[in-house]
Amino acid sequence: MSNLVLVVDDSPAVRKFVAFTLRMVGCRVIEAMDGQDGLEQLARHPDTALVVTDLNMPNMDGLSLIRSLRESATFGTVPIIILSSEQDAPVREESLTAGANAYLVKPFSPGALQEAVEPFLGPLRKSA
């Protein structure tokens, strides 16, 4: 089973933190700065096992990315985790209705991120 994770966030600091955290528990990671870049990365990496995405991004937001993936023959079943500072229940519901599998609110701990990805990737190494 692939452990390749696509991390999509327009904040380089958040992207690097998420990527570092996932690498520390044994994941391979590719990064994208928005939904459009995410689609381009996925085209180059069809073995992607999980997408972790922000919602509010320029060019293509997270909801548009989710909807595009759910319509894709290749990536329609790839699990998607939202990482967002949006805490409102309607935003969370819209994200899950669009096809996200889980929703994690920023700020988050490395342990919370690991707990969020394990149901989709299986047991990971324990972070320090």
C-alpha positions in Angstrom: 0.0 0.0 0.0 1.3 3.4 -0.9 2.1 5.9 1.8 2.4 8.9 -0.5 0.6 12.0 0.8 -0.1 15.2 -1.1 -0.1 18.2 1.1 -1.9 21.3 -0.4 -1.7 24.6 1.4 -0.9 28.1 0.3 1.1 28.8 3.4 4.7 27.5 3.0 5.1 27.3 6.7 2.0 25.1 7.2 3.0 23.0 4.2 6.5 22.4 5.6 5.2 21.6 9.1 2.7 19.1 7.8 5.2 17.5 5.4 7.8 17.3 8.2 5.3 15.7 10.6 4.2 13.1 8.0 7.8 12.3 7.0 8.7 11.7 10.7 6.1 8.9 10.9 7.2 7.3 7.7 5.1 8.9 4.9 6.4 10.1 1.6 5.2 13.6 0.8 4.7 15.8 -2.2 3.5 19.4 -1.8 1.3 21.9 -3.7 0.6 25.5 -3.1 -3.1 25.5 -4.2 -5.7 23.2 -5.7 -4.6 23.7 -9.3 -1.0 22.8 -8.3 -2.4 19.9 -6.4 -4.1 18.5 -9.5 -0.9 18.9 -11.4 1.1 17.0 -8.7 -1.5 14.2 -8.7 -1.2 13.8 -12.5 2.5 13.2 -11.9 2.0 10.9 -8.9 -0.9 8.6 -9.6 0.1 6.4 -6.6 -0.9 9.1 -4.1 -2.7 7.5 -1.2 -4.0 10.5 0.7 -4.6 14.2 0.1 -4.3 16.7 3.0 -5.6 20.1 1.9 -6.5 23.6 3.2 -9.8 25.2 2.2 -8.9 28.8 1.6 -6.4 29.1 -1.2 -5.9 31.3 -4.3 -6.4 29.9 -7.8 -8.4 26.8 -6.8 -9.7 26.4 -3.2 -10.0 23.2 -1.3 -13.6 22.6 -1.9 -13.1 22.9 -5.7 -10.1 20.5 -5.4 -12.3 18.0 -3.5 -15.1 18.2 -6.0 -12.6 17.7 -8.9 -11.1 14.7 -7.2 -14.4 13.1 -6.5 -15.3 13.4 -10.2 -12.0 11.8 -11.2 -11.8 8.2 -12.4 -8.3 7.9 -11.0 -8.6 9.8 -7.7 -12.3 9.6 -6.9 -11.7 7.3 -4.0 -8.5 8.8 -2.6 -9.1 9.8 1.0 -9.1 13.6 1.7 -8.4 15.3 5.0 -9.2 19.0 5.4 -6.8 21.1 7.5 -8.4 24.5 8.0 -8.7 27.3 10.4 -12.4 27.4 9.6 -14.3 26.1 12.7 -17.9 26.8 11.7 -20.1 23.7 11.5 -21.6 24.7 8.1 -18.1 24.9 6.6 -17.2 21.5 8.0 -20.5 20.0 6.8 -20.0 21.4 3.3 -16.5 20.0 3.2 -17.7 16.5 4.2 -20.7 16.6 1.9 -18.3 17.6 -1.0 -16.4 14.4 -0.3 -13.8 15.1 2.4 -13.2 12.1 4.7 -12.0 14.0 7.8 -11.7 17.6 9.1 -8.9 18.9 11.3 -8.9 22.4 12.7 -5.7 24.5 12.7 -3.7 24.9 14.8 -3.2 21.1 15.4 -0.5 19.0 17.0 1.7 16.5 15.2 -0.1 13.8 17.2 -3.5 14.9 16.1 -2.3 14.9 12.4 -1.0 11.4 12.8 -4.2 10.2 14.4 -6.1 11.8 11.5 -4.1 10.0 8.7 -3.7 6.6 10.3 -7.3 5.4 9.5 -6.4 5.9 5.8 -2.8 4.8 5.7 -2.7 2.2 8.5 -0.4 2.3 11.5 2.5 4.7 11.3 5.7 5.0 13.2 5.2 6.9 16.5 6.5 10.5 16.4 9.0 11.6 18.9 
